[in-house]
């Protein structure tokens, strides 16, 4: 069930790609913080967010 609207999806994809790029920019162990970008990227691409579902939130138009 999709619960992430269009603008929310695009925002998540852009933020996800930005945070994911930190893997290539940062050095040392802190660079793996960039892998958190995968969460934003995948929820944006899938159109579904587990946290939204648990909270009963939806940004999709009805």
C-alpha positions as a Markdown table, in Angstrom:
| # | Residue | x | y | z |
|---|---|---|---|---|
| 1 | Unk | 0.0 | 0.0 | 0.0 |
| 2 | Unk | 1.5 | 3.3 | -1.1 |
| 3 | Unk | 1.5 | 6.1 | 1.5 |
| 4 | Unk | 4.1 | 8.5 | 0.1 |
| 5 | Unk | 2.9 | 11.2 | -2.3 |
| 6 | Unk | 4.6 | 12.5 | -5.4 |
| 7 | Unk | 6.4 | 15.5 | -3.9 |
| 8 | Unk | 7.4 | 13.5 | -0.8 |
| 9 | Unk | 8.8 | 10.8 | -3.1 |
| 10 | Unk | 10.8 | 13.2 | -5.2 |
| 11 | Unk | 12.1 | 14.9 | -2.0 |
| 12 | Unk | 13.1 | 11.5 | -0.5 |
| 13 | Unk | 14.9 | 10.5 | -3.7 |
| 14 | Unk | 16.9 | 13.7 | -3.9 |
| 15 | Unk | 17.8 | 13.6 | -0.2 |
| 16 | Unk | 18.7 | 9.9 | -0.5 |
| 17 | Unk | 21.0 | 10.5 | -3.4 |
| 18 | Unk | 22.6 | 13.5 | -1.6 |
| 19 | Unk | 23.2 | 11.6 | 1.7 |
| 20 | Unk | 24.4 | 8.5 | -0.2 |
| 21 | Unk | 27.0 | 10.6 | -2.0 |
| 22 | Unk | 28.7 | 11.1 | 1.4 |
| 23 | Unk | 30.0 | 7.5 | 1.1 |
| 24 | Unk | 32.3 | 8.8 | -1.7 |
| 25 | Unk | 33.1 | 12.2 | -0.2 |
| 26 | Unk | 33.9 | 11.4 | 3.4 |
| 27 | Unk | 36.8 | 9.4 | 4.7 |
| 28 | Unk | 37.2 | 6.9 | 7.5 |
| 29 | Unk | 34.4 | 5.2 | 9.4 |
| 30 | Unk | 32.1 | 8.2 | 9.3 |
| 31 | Unk | 31.6 | 7.7 | 5.5 |
| 32 | Unk | 29.2 | 4.8 | 6.2 |
| 33 | Unk | 26.7 | 7.3 | 7.6 |
| 34 | Unk | 26.0 | 7.9 | 3.9 |
| 35 | Unk | 24.5 | 4.5 | 3.7 |
| 36 | Unk | 21.5 | 6.0 | 5.5 |
| 37 | Unk | 20.7 | 7.6 | 2.2 |
| 38 | Unk | 19.6 | 4.2 | 1.0 |
| 39 | Unk | 16.6 | 4.3 | 3.4 |
| 40 | Unk | 15.4 | 7.6 | 1.8 |
| 41 | Unk | 16.1 | 6.4 | -1.7 |
| 42 | Unk | 14.4 | 3.1 | -1.4 |
| 43 | Unk | 11.3 | 4.5 | 0.4 |
| 44 | Unk | 11.1 | 7.2 | -2.3 |
| 45 | Unk | 11.3 | 4.7 | -5.1 |
| 46 | Unk | 8.9 | 2.2 | -3.5 |
| 47 | Unk | 6.4 | 4.9 | -2.6 |
| 48 | Unk | 5.9 | 3.3 | 0.8 |
| 49 | Unk | 7.3 | 4.2 | 4.2 |
| 50 | Unk | 7.1 | 1.8 | 7.2 |
| 51 | Unk | 7.3 | 4.7 | 9.7 |
| 52 | Unk | 4.4 | 6.5 | 8.0 |
| 53 | Unk | 2.4 | 3.2 | 8.1 |
| 54 | Unk | 3.1 | 2.8 | 11.9 |
| 55 | Unk | 2.0 | 6.4 | 12.6 |
| 56 | Unk | -1.0 | 6.2 | 10.3 |
| 57 | Unk | 0.3 | 9.0 | 8.1 |
| 58 | Unk | -0.2 | 9.3 | 4.3 |
| 59 | Unk | 0.9 | 12.0 | 1.9 |
| 60 | Unk | -0.9 | 10.4 | -1.0 |
| 61 | Unk | -3.9 | 12.2 | -2.5 |
| 62 | Unk | -7.1 | 10.3 | -1.8 |
